[in-house]
Amino acid sequence: MMAVRHRNERMPPRAFLASLFDAAIAAADPLEALRPFMPARPKGRTIVVGAGKGAAQLAQAFEGLWDGPLSGVVVTRRGFGAPCRRIEVIEAAHPVPDEAGLAGAEQMLGLVEGLTADDLVVGNRHRRRFGVVAAPAGDLTLDDEIAVNAALLASGAPISAMNAVRKHISRIKGGRLAAAAWPARVVSLIVSDIPGDDPALVASGPTVPGGATRAEALAAIDLFRLDLPAAVLRHLHESKDDGPDPADRRFARNAVHVIASASRSLEAAAGAAREAGVPAIILSDAIEGEAREVAKVHAALAREIATRGRPFAPPVVLLSGGETTVTLRGAGRGGRNGEFALSLALGLSGLDGVCALAADTDGIDGSQDNAGAFADGATALRLRQNGLDPARLLSDNDSHRAFSTLGDLFVTGPTGTNVNDFRAILIDADPQSAAASTDSSG
């Protein structure tokens, strides 16, 4: 495959794609993202609460920019901590919560209790799922909340359905944390990985109330055939609480700012590509659906460009974001970006001049240690040469094995931010030669 020209030098395709990922991450840097949105110092106390994979880095940046007294607690995934002087950082399990996440939620609720109208609560929200904290509602237990999270993660349900359920089994989600802080003013500083950047969906909306009702939660359970504990179903049927109303006067003085998002990061990546002399097309920052199915569409588009020069002429890089889902069918390892890359590799099989990177912007794809993986038209063939069947690996949700065998995992470590998935497909093929290679391979 041809290398990409970059400032009169030739950059290998994978290095080029990695540079676009770096540009996307830089656009979501916590310190620079926060700076324009810092709230005014209040007469009373300032308390920071929050959770998510990048919550500690965001808290650290807030400390560096704040010029007054400060206290608080944030909960982040284990291994994602950052040193803070005045804000306590708790590391907990993710995406299924544990005792540390339960303790963190209790501390948040305790910190916002008894505040006055002169106080300020800063809601540092990072990541849509808020899966590192647990605050079971009513008579529910941590085990109940763990079971709900596990069922949702295996279901392939979209985030709106997940959060409709989560909201109604929690004492902290669905705007309940902000309601508990009243009459203090709450300012939510949000790093969004939600398609469309709806603040009520980011991290299940602990400081921003949403409109999902218990009826919608029960409908989602039926639609996705979720096997939930009897206590959870009983709570959802018997509870009379649909959560705080967004029009409630307790939220009248509050403010919400989306400080970083997938859209801004994709625009930064597109700018970096153009600076390198490669036209960039942003397909969407809000793509959802099964990872393997979304990959098939991307592969078909890349093949059309490579072999027929339409709807865009190569060289070109296709960028997209959002968050796909994976319905667990097998016992393999790997996240949604690995699954996307493996399915894409099957769709690109035998095609020269195309190289792709799919990665999670937080640096961790699923529960593994890689951010994602590289794939191209030779990936499937190389797997077969190593005695592996790529279609079987995909069926078993075993993308990590596939790409670790090839040495094609993309490993960054925790990035300190998260604006969801990043996908970049470089098409740098001559249409005639690419069509010829496809014809001869098929």
C-alpha positions, -999 to +999 in steps of 0.1 A: +000+000+000+012+035-008+024+056+020+008+089+028+027+121+019+031+143+050+051+175+048+072+162+020+079+129+038+062+096+034+043+084+064+033+047+066-005+042+066-007+029+102+015+058+115-008+082+096-039+067+112-024+067+146-016+104+142-052+111+134-062+093+166-037+114+185-052+146+171-087+134+182-074+128+217-057+162+219-089+179+210-105+164+241-076+172+265-092+179+299-073+210+307-079+228+274-114+216+272-123+229+307-107+263+305-135+281+286-162+267+309-149+273+344-178+286+367-177+317+388-165+313+424-195+311+447-200+327+481-201+294+498-185+260+493-174+244+460-177+206+458-167+184+428-184+151+422-181+128+393-174+095+377-160+078+346-128+066+330-115+102+326-130+116+358-097+118+377-079+136+349-108+160+346-108+166+384-070+172+383-075+198+355-102+215+375-080+217+405-053+233+384-077+260+371-096+267+403-085+296+425-106+290+456-114+264+483-124+231+470-133+195+480-150+166+464-148+130+453-147+113+419-148+076+410-129+062+381-120+028+367-091+010+383-058+020+367-073+053+355-065+074+386-046+107+386-031+125+416-054+152+430-046+174+461-081+183+473-105+160+454-105+123+466-101+098+438-116+064+442-108+036+418-135+010+412-145-018+389-159-010+354-181-017+335-198-037+363-197-018+397-183-032+429-181-022+466-157+006+459-182+021+434-209+017+460-188+035+486-180+063+461-217+069+454-225+071+491-197+097+495-211+118+467-246+118+482-231+126+516-211+156+502-241+172+486-264+168+516-273+200+535-259+225+511-272+261+507-281+284+478-246+300+482-228+267+474-217+253+441-216+216+430-195+209+399-206+177+382-176+162+364-192+137+341-172+115+318-185+086+299-221+076+293-225+046+314-215+058+349-208+021+354-181+027+381-207+038+407-236+020+423-264+033+445-292+007+445-327+022+450-352+010+475-345-025+488-322-034+459-287-046+466-253-042+449-257-077+435-290-066+419-273-037+402-244-058+391-268-083+375-286-055+357-253-041+343-241-075+332-274-083+314-274-049+297-238-052+285-245-086+270-278-076+254-266-053+225-292-027+236-286+009+226-276+034+253-310+050+255-325+016+265-296+009+289-300+042+307-338+039+309-333+008+330-303+020+350-321+053+359-349+035+377-328+012+399-305+040+412-306+067+439-281+088+421-289+086+383-316+104+363-308+138+379-312+125+415-278+136+425-285+172+414-319+170+432-301+159+464-278+189+461-306+215+460-307+244+468-270+246+458-263+255+421-251+226+400-228+231+370-223+200+349-191+198+329-195+170+305-172+150+282-198+134+259-196+101+242-233+102+234-244+104+198-261+138+196-244+148+229-276+146+250-264+155+285-292+135+302-277+103+287-240+109+295-232+087+325-270+081+330-275+117+339-268+120+376-268+158+375-291+163+345-327+148+347-340+128+318-374+119+307-373+081+305-402+066+325-405+033+343-428+021+315-400+027+290-376+008+312-400-022+314-405-020+276-368-021+270-365-052+293-392-070+273-377-059+239-342-071+247-353-101+267-333-091+297-330-118+324-331-096+356-335-105+393-370-108+405-363-080+430-354-056+402-386-064+382-407-060+414-391-026+421-398-014+386-434-025+387-441-013+423-422+020+424-441+052+419-410+073+412-403+082+376-374+104+386-370+142+389-389+162+363-366+183+341-390+213+347-386+210+385-377+243+401-347+226+418-329+226+385-337+262+374-303+277+383-282+248+371-260+249+340-248+222+316-218+225+294-205+198+269-168+206+270-156+178+247-173+155+223-168+130+194-178+157+169-150+180+179-125+152+180-134+140+146-131+175+132-096+177+147-087+144+131-100+156+098-080+188+100-048+167+107-055+146+077-060+176+054-028+191+067-010+159+057-025+163+022-053+137+025-089+147+020-110+136+050-147+128+051-166+126+084-194+101+079-210+106+113-202+110+150-233+092+160-231+057+145-247+030+165-256-007+159-240-041+161-202-036+155-199-064+130-229-050+109-216-014+110-183-027+098-199-043+068-213-010+057-179+007+062-162-021+042-187-018+013-181+019+011-143+016+012-144-011-015-166+011-037-141+040-033-111+018-039-124-001-069-147+025-086-136+059-073-170+067-060-186+084-041-152+099-033-119+097-052-089+082-035-068+091-016-093+098+011-097+089+048-132+081+061-138+091+098-166+080+120-176+079+157-204+069+179-206+037+198-214+003+184-226-026+205-217-063+207-242-090+215-222-117+232-225-150+213-192-167+221-167-170+249-139-150+232-122-118+243-123-084+227-142-051+227-165-035+201-136-019+182-118-051+178-151-067+167-156-039+142-120-043+129-123-080+125-156-078+106-141-050+085-111-072+076-135-099+063-153-072+042-120-059+028-104-093+022-082-094-009-084-056-014-052-037-018-047+000-008-070+002+022-059+004+059-081+010+089-079+018+126-108+013+151-101+023+187-118+035+218-107+070+227-103+061+264-075+037+254-093+005+266-115-015+242-139-035+264-120-052+292-087-057+275-055-037+275-057-024+239-075+005+225-085-013+194-068-027+163-055-021+127-070-040+098-066-042+060-073-064+030-046-089+040-057-094+076-081-123+069-054-141+048-027-136+075-051-151+101-056-182+079-019-185+074-016-187+112-041-215+113-071-193+124-105-189+108-114-152+109-151-159+105-150-184+134-131-159+156-158-132+148-186-157+156-169-163+190-164-126+198-127-134+198-112-104+181-085-099+207-070-133+199-071-125+162-052-092+164-028-102+192-018-132+170-010-109+142+006-082+163-020-057+151-034-046+184-034-008+189-022-002+224-021+033+240-028+029+277-055+051+294-057+084+275-073+105+302-104+113+281-132+095+263-153+108+235-163+073+223-151+053+194-127+065+167-127+049+133-104+059+104-102+041+070-075+052+046-083+044+010-051+051-011-056+027-040-057+032-077-093+022-087-082+002-117-055-018-099-077-023-069-105-036-091-081-059-108-068-073-075-103-079-063-113-097-095-082-119-094-088-128-057-124-136-060 
